[in-house]
Amino acid sequence: MLAHSVFFALHDSSPAAIESFLAAGRRDLDGHPGVVFFAIGTLNPDLKRPVNDRDFDVGLHVVFESRASHDAYQVDPRHLRFLEETKPNWKRARVFDVDL
């Protein structure tokens, strides 16, 4: 399996902008072939330990059954639509891909 996690810092981090971002993620990034787990959510405001990285607004986690599933997702039209619609609001995106 392959875990694909992306942490987004947004230019506009207002509640409305974050909700719009989450809705686009749920619409376009969930339900792809080979997805074992999908979650998208916001920074937990209460966890402020020194080891917590808090430089993001939205976290995305997708676990794929294989590298091939991940690669197909990357070029899928729904994923590309998400990128096109949300990228103007990205201040920063950090991607972490992990073999499980």
Phi and psi restraints in degrees (range 20) as a CNS / XPLOR table:
assign (resid 1 and name C) (resid 2 and name N)
       (resid 2 and name CA) (resid 2 and name C) 1.0 -132.3 20.0 2
assign (resid 2 and name N) (resid 2 and name CA)
       (resid 2 and name C) (resid 3 and name N) 1.0 125.8 20.0 2
assign (resid 2 and name C) (resid 3 and name N)
       (resid 3 and name CA) (resid 3 and name C) 1.0 -97.2 20.0 2
assign (resid 3 and name N) (resid 3 and name CA)
       (resid 3 and name C) (resid 4 and name N) 1.0 127.3 20.0 2
assign (resid 3 and name C) (resid 4 and name N)
       (resid 4 and name CA) (resid 4 and name C) 1.0 -117.3 20.0 2
assign (resid 4 and name N) (resid 4 and name CA)
       (resid 4 and name C) (resid 5 and name N) 1.0 110.6 20.0 2
assign (resid 4 and name C) (resid 5 and name N)
       (resid 5 and name CA) (resid 5 and name C) 1.0 -120.4 20.0 2
assign (resid 5 and name N) (resid 5 and name CA)
       (resid 5 and name C) (resid 6 and name N) 1.0 134.2 20.0 2
assign (resid 5 and name C) (resid 6 and name N)
       (resid 6 and name CA) (resid 6 and name C) 1.0 -130.9 20.0 2
assign (resid 6 and name N) (resid 6 and name CA)
       (resid 6 and name C) (resid 7 and name N) 1.0 132.3 20.0 2
assign (resid 6 and name C) (resid 7 and name N)
       (resid 7 and name CA) (resid 7 and name C) 1.0 -116.3 20.0 2
assign (resid 7 and name N) (resid 7 and name CA)
       (resid 7 and name C) (resid 8 and name N) 1.0 121.0 20.0 2
assign (resid 7 and name C) (resid 8 and name N)
       (resid 8 and name CA) (resid 8 and name C) 1.0 -108.4 20.0 2
assign (resid 8 and name N) (resid 8 and name CA)
       (resid 8 and name C) (resid 9 and name N) 1.0 126.8 20.0 2
assign (resid 8 and name C) (resid 9 and name N)
       (resid 9 and name CA) (resid 9 and name C) 1.0 -99.5 20.0 2
assign (resid 9 and name N) (resid 9 and name CA)
       (resid 9 and name C) (resid 10 and name N) 1.0 131.7 20.0 2
assign (resid 9 and name C) (resid 10 and name N)
       (resid 10 and name CA) (resid 10 and name C) 1.0 -108.0 20.0 2
assign (resid 10 and name N) (resid 10 and name CA)
       (resid 10 and name C) (resid 11 and name N) 1.0 146.8 20.0 2
assign (resid 10 and name C) (resid 11 and name N)
       (resid 11 and name CA) (resid 11 and name C) 1.0 -65.0 20.0 2
assign (resid 11 and name N) (resid 11 and name CA)
       (resid 11 and name C) (resid 12 and name N) 1.0 -48.9 20.0 2
assign (resid 11 and name C) (resid 12 and name N)
       (resid 12 and name CA) (resid 12 and name C) 1.0 -104.8 20.0 2
assign (resid 12 and name N) (resid 12 and name CA)
       (resid 12 and name C) (resid 13 and name N) 1.0 103.7 20.0 2
assign (resid 12 and name C) (resid 13 and name N)
       (resid 13 and name CA) (resid 13 and name C) 1.0 -106.2 20.0 2
assign (resid 13 and name N) (resid 13 and name CA)
       (resid 13 and name C) (resid 14 and name N) 1.0 28.4 20.0 2
assign (resid 13 and name C) (resid 14 and name N)
       (resid 14 and name CA) (resid 14 and name C) 1.0 -66.6 20.0 2
assign (resid 14 and name N) (resid 14 and name CA)
       (resid 14 and name C) (resid 15 and name N) 1.0 156.2 20.0 2
assign (resid 14 and name C) (resid 15 and name N)
       (resid 15 and name CA) (resid 15 and name C) 1.0 -53.6 20.0 2
assign (resid 15 and name N) (resid 15 and name CA)
       (resid 15 and name C) (resid 16 and name N) 1.0 -40.2 20.0 2
assign (resid 15 and name C) (resid 16 and name N)
       (resid 16 and name CA) (resid 16 and name C) 1.0 -66.2 20.0 2
assign (resid 16 and name N) (resid 16 and name CA)
       (resid 16 and name C) (resid 17 and name N) 1.0 -41.8 20.0 2
assign (resid 16 and name C) (resid 17 and name N)
       (resid 17 and name CA) (resid 17 and name C) 1.0 -67.5 20.0 2
assign (resid 17 and name N) (resid 17 and name CA)
       (resid 17 and name C) (resid 18 and name N) 1.0 -39.3 20.0 2
assign (resid 17 and name C) (resid 18 and name N)
       (resid 18 and name CA) (resid 18 and name C) 1.0 -66.6 20.0 2
assign (resid 18 and name N) (resid 18 and name CA)
       (resid 18 and name C) (resid 19 and name N) 1.0 -42.9 20.0 2
assign (resid 18 and name C) (resid 19 and name N)
       (resid 19 and name CA) (resid 19 and name C) 1.0 -62.5 20.0 2
assign (resid 19 and name N) (resid 19 and name CA)
       (resid 19 and name C) (resid 20 and name N) 1.0 -39.6 20.0 2
assign (resid 19 and name C) (resid 20 and name N)
       (resid 20 and name CA) (resid 20 and name C) 1.0 -63.1 20.0 2
assign (resid 20 and name N) (resid 20 and name CA)
       (resid 20 and name C) (resid 21 and name N) 1.0 -42.0 20.0 2
assign (resid 20 and name C) (resid 21 and name N)
       (resid 21 and name CA) (resid 21 and name C) 1.0 -62.2 20.0 2
assign (resid 21 and name N) (resid 21 and name CA)
       (resid 21 and name C) (resid 22 and name N) 1.0 -46.7 20.0 2
assign (resid 21 and name C) (resid 22 and name N)
       (resid 22 and name CA) (resid 22 and name C) 1.0 -60.9 20.0 2
assign (resid 22 and name N) (resid 22 and name CA)
       (resid 22 and name C) (resid 23 and name N) 1.0 -43.1 20.0 2
assign (resid 22 and name C) (resid 23 and name N)
       (resid 23 and name CA) (resid 23 and name C) 1.0 -62.6 20.0 2
assign (resid 23 and name N) (resid 23 and name CA)
       (resid 23 and name C) (resid 24 and name N) 1.0 -42.1 20.0 2
assign (resid 23 and name C) (resid 24 and name N)
       (resid 24 and name CA) (resid 24 and name C) 1.0 -63.5 20.0 2
assign (resid 24 and name N) (resid 24 and name CA)
       (resid 24 and name C) (resid 25 and name N) 1.0 -40.2 20.0 2
assign (resid 24 and name C) (resid 25 and name N)
       (resid 25 and name CA) (resid 25 and name C) 1.0 -63.6 20.0 2
assign (resid 25 and name N) (resid 25 and name CA)
       (resid 25 and name C) (resid 26 and name N) 1.0 -45.5 20.0 2
assign (resid 25 and name C) (resid 26 and name N)
       (resid 26 and name CA) (resid 26 and name C) 1.0 -63.0 20.0 2
assign (resid 26 and name N) (resid 26 and name CA)
       (resid 26 and name C) (resid 27 and name N) 1.0 -39.0 20.0 2
assign (resid 26 and name C) (resid 27 and name N)
       (resid 27 and name CA) (resid 27 and name C) 1.0 -67.9 20.0 2
assign (resid 27 and name N) (resid 27 and name CA)
       (resid 27 and name C) (resid 28 and name N) 1.0 -43.7 20.0 2
assign (resid 27 and name C) (resid 28 and name N)
       (resid 28 and name CA) (resid 28 and name C) 1.0 -103.2 20.0 2
assign (resid 28 and name N) (resid 28 and name CA)
       (resid 28 and name C) (resid 29 and name N) 1.0 -20.6 20.0 2
assign (resid 28 and name C) (resid 29 and name N)
       (resid 29 and name CA) (resid 29 and name C) 1.0 -108.4 20.0 2
assign (resid 29 and name N) (resid 29 and name CA)
       (resid 29 and name C) (resid 30 and name N) 1.0 -14.6 20.0 2
assign (resid 29 and name C) (resid 30 and name N)
       (resid 30 and name CA) (resid 30 and name C) 1.0 -92.3 20.0 2
assign (resid 30 and name N) (resid 30 and name CA)
       (resid 30 and name C) (resid 31 and name N) 1.0 153.7 20.0 2
assign (resid 30 and name C) (resid 31 and name N)
       (resid 31 and name CA) (resid 31 and name C) 1.0 82.2 20.0 2
assign (resid 31 and name N) (resid 31 and name CA)
       (resid 31 and name C) (resid 32 and name N) 1.0 15.9 20.0 2
assign (resid 31 and name C) (resid 32 and name N)
       (resid 32 and name CA) (resid 32 and name C) 1.0 -77.8 20.0 2
assign (resid 32 and name N) (resid 32 and name CA)
       (resid 32 and name C) (resid 33 and name N) 1.0 151.0 20.0 2
assign (resid 32 and name C) (resid 33 and name N)
       (resid 33 and name CA) (resid 33 and name C) 1.0 -56.4 20.0 2
assign (resid 33 and name N) (resid 33 and name CA)
       (resid 33 and name C) (resid 34 and name N) 1.0 134.9 20.0 2
assign (resid 33 and name C) (resid 34 and name N)
       (resid 34 and name CA) (resid 34 and name C) 1.0 86.2 20.0 2
assign (resid 34 and name N) (resid 34 and name CA)
       (resid 34 and name C) (resid 35 and name N) 1.0 1.2 20.0 2
assign (resid 34 and name C) (resid 35 and name N)
       (resid 35 and name CA) (resid 35 and name C) 1.0 -80.7 20.0 2
assign (resid 35 and name N) (resid 35 and name CA)
       (resid 35 and name C) (resid 36 and name N) 1.0 124.7 20.0 2
assign (resid 35 and name C) (resid 36 and name N)
       (resid 36 and name CA) (resid 36 and name C) 1.0 -94.0 20.0 2
assign (resid 36 and name N) (resid 36 and name CA)
       (resid 36 and name C) (resid 37 and name N) 1.0 -33.7 20.0 2
assign (resid 36 and name C) (resid 37 and name N)
       (resid 37 and name CA) (resid 37 and name C) 1.0 -149.9 20.0 2
assign (resid 37 and name N) (resid 37 and name CA)
       (resid 37 and name C) (resid 38 and name N) 1.0 139.5 20.0 2
assign (resid 37 and name C) (resid 38 and name N)
       (resid 38 and name CA) (resid 38 and name C) 1.0 -137.7 20.0 2
assign (resid 38 and name N) (resid 38 and name CA)
       (resid 38 and name C) (resid 39 and name N) 1.0 135.6 20.0 2
assign (resid 38 and name C) (resid 39 and name N)
       (resid 39 and name CA) (resid 39 and name C) 1.0 -154.9 20.0 2
assign (resid 39 and name N) (resid 39 and name CA)
       (resid 39 and name C) (resid 40 and name N) 1.0 142.5 20.0 2
assign (resid 39 and name C) (resid 40 and name N)
       (resid 40 and name CA) (resid 40 and name C) 1.0 -139.2 20.0 2
assign (resid 40 and name N) (resid 40 and name CA)
       (resid 40 and name C) (resid 41 and name N) 1.0 135.0 20.0 2
assign (resid 40 and name C) (resid 41 and name N)
       (resid 41 and name CA) (resid 41 and name C) 1.0 -163.1 20.0 2
assign (resid 41 and name N) (resid 41 and name CA)
       (resid 41 and name C) (resid 42 and name N) 1.0 -173.3 20.0 2
assign (resid 41 and name C) (resid 42 and name N)
       (resid 42 and name CA) (resid 42 and name C) 1.0 -109.5 20.0 2
assign (resid 42 and name N) (resid 42 and name CA)
       (resid 42 and name C) (resid 43 and name N) 1.0 162.4 20.0 2
assign (resid 42 and name C) (resid 43 and name N)
       (resid 43 and name CA) (resid 43 and name C) 1.0 -55.0 20.0 2
assign (resid 43 and name N) (resid 43 and name CA)
       (resid 43 and name C) (resid 44 and name N) 1.0 132.7 20.0 2
assign (resid 43 and name C) (resid 44 and name N)
       (resid 44 and name CA) (resid 44 and name C) 1.0 -76.1 20.0 2
assign (resid 44 and name N) (resid 44 and name CA)
       (resid 44 and name C) (resid 45 and name N) 1.0 118.8 20.0 2
assign (resid 44 and name C) (resid 45 and name N)
       (resid 45 and name CA) (resid 45 and name C) 1.0 -73.2 20.0 2
assign (resid 45 and name N) (resid 45 and name CA)
       (resid 45 and name C) (resid 46 and name N) 1.0 -15.5 20.0 2
assign (resid 45 and name C) (resid 46 and name N)
       (resid 46 and name CA) (resid 46 and name C) 1.0 -92.7 20.0 2
assign (resid 46 and name N) (resid 46 and name CA)
       (resid 46 and name C) (resid 47 and name N) 1.0 -18.2 20.0 2
assign (resid 46 and name C) (resid 47 and name N)
       (resid 47 and name CA) (resid 47 and name C) 1.0 -92.3 20.0 2
assign (resid 47 and name N) (resid 47 and name CA)
       (resid 47 and name C) (resid 48 and name N) 1.0 101.7 20.0 2
assign (resid 47 and name C) (resid 48 and name N)
       (resid 48 and name CA) (resid 48 and name C) 1.0 -127.0 20.0 2
assign (resid 48 and name N) (resid 48 and name CA)
       (resid 48 and name C) (resid 49 and name N) 1.0 36.8 20.0 2
assign (resid 48 and name C) (resid 49 and name N)
       (resid 49 and name CA) (resid 49 and name C) 1.0 -69.3 20.0 2
assign (resid 49 and name N) (resid 49 and name CA)
       (resid 49 and name C) (resid 50 and name N) 1.0 158.5 20.0 2
assign (resid 49 and name C) (resid 50 and name N)
       (resid 50 and name CA) (resid 50 and name C) 1.0 -57.6 20.0 2
assign (resid 50 and name N) (resid 50 and name CA)
       (resid 50 and name C) (resid 51 and name N) 1.0 -25.5 20.0 2
assign (resid 50 and name C) (resid 51 and name N)
       (resid 51 and name CA) (resid 51 and name C) 1.0 -87.0 20.0 2
assign (resid 51 and name N) (resid 51 and name CA)
       (resid 51 and name C) (resid 52 and name N) 1.0 -9.5 20.0 2
assign (resid 51 and name C) (resid 52 and name N)
       (resid 52 and name CA) (resid 52 and name C) 1.0 -76.3 20.0 2
assign (resid 52 and name N) (resid 52 and name CA)
       (resid 52 and name C) (resid 53 and name N) 1.0 126.4 20.0 2
assign (resid 52 and name C) (resid 53 and name N)
       (resid 53 and name CA) (resid 53 and name C) 1.0 -83.7 20.0 2
assign (resid 53 and name N) (resid 53 and name CA)
       (resid 53 and name C) (resid 54 and name N) 1.0 119.0 20.0 2
assign (resid 53 and name C) (resid 54 and name N)
       (resid 54 and name CA) (resid 54 and name C) 1.0 -116.3 20.0 2
assign (resid 54 and name N) (resid 54 and name CA)
       (resid 54 and name C) (resid 55 and name N) 1.0 19.3 20.0 2
assign (resid 54 and name C) (resid 55 and name N)
       (resid 55 and name CA) (resid 55 and name C) 1.0 -93.4 20.0 2
assign (resid 55 and name N) (resid 55 and name CA)
       (resid 55 and name C) (resid 56 and name N) 1.0 52.5 20.0 2
assign (resid 55 and name C) (resid 56 and name N)
       (resid 56 and name CA) (resid 56 and name C) 1.0 -158.5 20.0 2
assign (resid 56 and name N) (resid 56 and name CA)
       (resid 56 and name C) (resid 57 and name N) 1.0 162.4 20.0 2
assign (resid 56 and name C) (resid 57 and name N)
       (resid 57 and name CA) (resid 57 and name C) 1.0 -110.5 20.0 2
assign (resid 57 and name N) (resid 57 and name CA)
       (resid 57 and name C) (resid 58 and name N) 1.0 -37.3 20.0 2
assign (resid 57 and name C) (resid 58 and name N)
       (resid 58 and name CA) (resid 58 and name C) 1.0 -132.0 20.0 2
assign (resid 58 and name N) (resid 58 and name CA)
       (resid 58 and name C) (resid 59 and name N) 1.0 137.0 20.0 2
assign (resid 58 and name C) (resid 59 and name N)
       (resid 59 and name CA) (resid 59 and name C) 1.0 -116.6 20.0 2
assign (resid 59 and name N) (resid 59 and name CA)
       (resid 59 and name C) (resid 60 and name N) 1.0 137.1 20.0 2
assign (resid 59 and name C) (resid 60 and name N)
       (resid 60 and name CA) (resid 60 and name C) 1.0 -120.1 20.0 2
assign (resid 60 and name N) (resid 60 and name CA)
       (resid 60 and name C) (resid 61 and name N) 1.0 134.8 20.0 2
assign (resid 60 and name C) (resid 61 and name N)
       (resid 61 and name CA) (resid 61 and name C) 1.0 -134.1 20.0 2
assign (resid 61 and name N) (resid 61 and name CA)
       (resid 61 and name C) (resid 62 and name N) 1.0 121.2 20.0 2
assign (resid 61 and name C) (resid 62 and name N)
       (resid 62 and name CA) (resid 62 and name C) 1.0 -131.1 20.0 2
assign (resid 62 and name N) (resid 62 and name CA)
       (resid 62 and name C) (resid 63 and name N) 1.0 126.2 20.0 2
assign (resid 62 and name C) (resid 63 and name N)
       (resid 63 and name CA) (resid 63 and name C) 1.0 -107.6 20.0 2
assign (resid 63 and name N) (resid 63 and name CA)
       (resid 63 and name C) (resid 64 and name N) 1.0 125.2 20.0 2
assign (resid 63 and name C) (resid 64 and name N)
       (resid 64 and name CA) (resid 64 and name C) 1.0 -104.8 20.0 2
assign (resid 64 and name N) (resid 64 and name CA)
       (resid 64 and name C) (resid 65 and name N) 1.0 149.6 20.0 2
assign (resid 64 and name C) (resid 65 and name N)
       (resid 65 and name CA) (resid 65 and name C) 1.0 -69.8 20.0 2
assign (resid 65 and name N) (resid 65 and name CA)
       (resid 65 and name C) (resid 66 and name N) 1.0 -21.1 20.0 2
assign (resid 65 and name C) (resid 66 and name N)
       (resid 66 and name CA) (resid 66 and name C) 1.0 -157.7 20.0 2
assign (resid 66 and name N) (resid 66 and name CA)
       (resid 66 and name C) (resid 67 and name N) 1.0 166.3 20.0 2
assign (resid 66 and name C) (resid 67 and name N)
       (resid 67 and name CA) (resid 67 and name C) 1.0 -63.6 20.0 2
assign (resid 67 and name N) (resid 67 and name CA)
       (resid 67 and name C) (resid 68 and name N) 1.0 -37.1 20.0 2
assign (resid 67 and name C) (resid 68 and name N)
       (resid 68 and name CA) (resid 68 and name C) 1.0 -61.6 20.0 2
assign (resid 68 and name N) (resid 68 and name CA)
       (resid 68 and name C) (resid 69 and name N) 1.0 -39.3 20.0 2
assign (resid 68 and name C) (resid 69 and name N)
       (resid 69 and name CA) (resid 69 and name C) 1.0 -63.4 20.0 2
assign (resid 69 and name N) (resid 69 and name CA)
       (resid 69 and name C) (resid 70 and name N) 1.0 -43.2 20.0 2
assign (resid 69 and name C) (resid 70 and name N)
       (resid 70 and name CA) (resid 70 and name C) 1.0 -60.1 20.0 2
assign (resid 70 and name N) (resid 70 and name CA)
       (resid 70 and name C) (resid 71 and name N) 1.0 -46.5 20.0 2
assign (resid 70 and name C) (resid 71 and name N)
       (resid 71 and name CA) (resid 71 and name C) 1.0 -64.3 20.0 2
assign (resid 71 and name N) (resid 71 and name CA)
       (resid 71 and name C) (resid 72 and name N) 1.0 -37.9 20.0 2
assign (resid 71 and name C) (resid 72 and name N)
       (resid 72 and name CA) (resid 72 and name C) 1.0 -66.6 20.0 2
assign (resid 72 and name N) (resid 72 and name CA)
       (resid 72 and name C) (resid 73 and name N) 1.0 -40.0 20.0 2
assign (resid 72 and name C) (resid 73 and name N)
       (resid 73 and name CA) (resid 73 and name C) 1.0 -59.1 20.0 2
assign (resid 73 and name N) (resid 73 and name CA)
       (resid 73 and name C) (resid 74 and name N) 1.0 -40.9 20.0 2
assign (resid 73 and name C) (resid 74 and name N)
       (resid 74 and name CA) (resid 74 and name C) 1.0 -60.2 20.0 2
assign (resid 74 and name N) (resid 74 and name CA)
       (resid 74 and name C) (resid 75 and name N) 1.0 -30.3 20.0 2
assign (resid 74 and name C) (resid 75 and name N)
       (resid 75 and name CA) (resid 75 and name C) 1.0 -107.7 20.0 2
assign (resid 75 and name N) (resid 75 and name CA)
       (resid 75 and name C) (resid 76 and name N) 1.0 4.7 20.0 2
assign (resid 75 and name C) (resid 76 and name N)
       (resid 76 and name CA) (resid 76 and name C) 1.0 -67.0 20.0 2
assign (resid 76 and name N) (resid 76 and name CA)
       (resid 76 and name C) (resid 77 and name N) 1.0 139.9 20.0 2
assign (resid 76 and name C) (resid 77 and name N)
       (resid 77 and name CA) (resid 77 and name C) 1.0 -56.6 20.0 2
assign (resid 77 and name N) (resid 77 and name CA)
       (resid 77 and name C) (resid 78 and name N) 1.0 -34.2 20.0 2
assign (resid 77 and name C) (resid 78 and name N)
       (resid 78 and name CA) (resid 78 and name C) 1.0 -66.4 20.0 2
assign (resid 78 and name N) (resid 78 and name CA)
       (resid 78 and name C) (resid 79 and name N) 1.0 -42.4 20.0 2
assign (resid 78 and name C) (resid 79 and name N)
       (resid 79 and name CA) (resid 79 and name C) 1.0 -64.1 20.0 2
assign (resid 79 and name N) (resid 79 and name CA)
       (resid 79 and name C) (resid 80 and name N) 1.0 -42.7 20.0 2
assign (resid 79 and name C) (resid 80 and name N)
       (resid 80 and name CA) (resid 80 and name C) 1.0 -64.4 20.0 2
assign (resid 80 and name N) (resid 80 and name CA)
       (resid 80 and name C) (resid 81 and name N) 1.0 -35.5 20.0 2
assign (resid 80 and name C) (resid 81 and name N)
       (resid 81 and name CA) (resid 81 and name C) 1.0 -63.7 20.0 2
assign (resid 81 and name N) (resid 81 and name CA)
       (resid 81 and name C) (resid 82 and name N) 1.0 -44.1 20.0 2
assign (resid 81 and name C) (resid 82 and name N)
       (resid 82 and name CA) (resid 82 and name C) 1.0 -56.7 20.0 2
assign (resid 82 and name N) (resid 82 and name CA)
       (resid 82 and name C) (resid 83 and name N) 1.0 -47.2 20.0 2
assign (resid 82 and name C) (resid 83 and name N)
       (resid 83 and name CA) (resid 83 and name C) 1.0 -59.7 20.0 2
assign (resid 83 and name N) (resid 83 and name CA)
       (resid 83 and name C) (resid 84 and name N) 1.0 -47.2 20.0 2
assign (resid 83 and name C) (resid 84 and name N)
       (resid 84 and name CA) (resid 84 and name C) 1.0 -61.9 20.0 2
assign (resid 84 and name N) (resid 84 and name CA)
       (resid 84 and name C) (resid 85 and name N) 1.0 -42.5 20.0 2
assign (resid 84 and name C) (resid 85 and name N)
       (resid 85 and name CA) (resid 85 and name C) 1.0 -75.5 20.0 2
assign (resid 85 and name N) (resid 85 and name CA)
       (resid 85 and name C) (resid 86 and name N) 1.0 -34.4 20.0 2
assign (resid 85 and name C) (resid 86 and name N)
       (resid 86 and name CA) (resid 86 and name C) 1.0 -100.1 20.0 2
assign (resid 86 and name N) (resid 86 and name CA)
       (resid 86 and name C) (resid 87 and name N) 1.0 -22.7 20.0 2
assign (resid 86 and name C) (resid 87 and name N)
       (resid 87 and name CA) (resid 87 and name C) 1.0 -57.8 20.0 2
assign (resid 87 and name N) (resid 87 and name CA)
       (resid 87 and name C) (resid 88 and name N) 1.0 -34.7 20.0 2
assign (resid 87 and name C) (resid 88 and name N)
       (resid 88 and name CA) (resid 88 and name C) 1.0 -58.4 20.0 2
assign (resid 88 and name N) (resid 88 and name CA)
       (resid 88 and name C) (resid 89 and name N) 1.0 -23.1 20.0 2
assign (resid 88 and name C) (resid 89 and name N)
       (resid 89 and name CA) (resid 89 and name C) 1.0 -95.3 20.0 2
assign (resid 89 and name N) (resid 89 and name CA)
       (resid 89 and name C) (resid 90 and name N) 1.0 0.2 20.0 2
assign (resid 89 and name C) (resid 90 and name N)
       (resid 90 and name CA) (resid 90 and name C) 1.0 -77.2 20.0 2
assign (resid 90 and name N) (resid 90 and name CA)
       (resid 90 and name C) (resid 91 and name N) 1.0 123.0 20.0 2
assign (resid 90 and name C) (resid 91 and name N)
       (resid 91 and name CA) (resid 91 and name C) 1.0 -84.2 20.0 2
assign (resid 91 and name N) (resid 91 and name CA)
       (resid 91 and name C) (resid 92 and name N) 1.0 -37.9 20.0 2
assign (resid 91 and name C) (resid 92 and name N)
       (resid 92 and name CA) (resid 92 and name C) 1.0 -161.6 20.0 2
assign (resid 92 and name N) (resid 92 and name CA)
       (resid 92 and name C) (resid 93 and name N) 1.0 140.5 20.0 2
assign (resid 92 and name C) (resid 93 and name N)
       (resid 93 and name CA) (resid 93 and name C) 1.0 -130.1 20.0 2
assign (resid 93 and name N) (resid 93 and name CA)
       (resid 93 and name C) (resid 94 and name N) 1.0 129.3 20.0 2
assign (resid 93 and name C) (resid 94 and name N)
       (resid 94 and name CA) (resid 94 and name C) 1.0 -116.4 20.0 2
assign (resid 94 and name N) (resid 94 and name CA)
       (resid 94 and name C) (resid 95 and name N) 1.0 128.3 20.0 2
assign (resid 94 and name C) (resid 95 and name N)
       (resid 95 and name CA) (resid 95 and name C) 1.0 -112.4 20.0 2
assign (resid 95 and name N) (resid 95 and name CA)
       (resid 95 and name C) (resid 96 and name N) 1.0 132.7 20.0 2
assign (resid 95 and name C) (resid 96 and name N)
       (resid 96 and name CA) (resid 96 and name C) 1.0 -127.0 20.0 2
assign (resid 96 and name N) (resid 96 and name CA)
       (resid 96 and name C) (resid 97 and name N) 1.0 115.0 20.0 2
assign (resid 96 and name C) (resid 97 and name N)
       (resid 97 and name CA) (resid 97 and name C) 1.0 -110.5 20.0 2
assign (resid 97 and name N) (resid 97 and name CA)
       (resid 97 and name C) (resid 98 and name N) 1.0 126.6 20.0 2
assign (resid 97 and name C) (resid 98 and name N)
       (resid 98 and name CA) (resid 98 and name C) 1.0 -130.2 20.0 2
assign (resid 98 and name N) (resid 98 and name CA)
       (resid 98 and name C) (resid 99 and name N) 1.0 128.8 20.0 2
assign (resid 98 and name C) (resid 99 and name N)
       (resid 99 and name CA) (resid 99 and name C) 1.0 -74.8 20.0 2
assign (resid 99 and name N) (resid 99 and name CA)
       (resid 99 and name C) (resid 100 and name N) 1.0 131.0 20.0 2
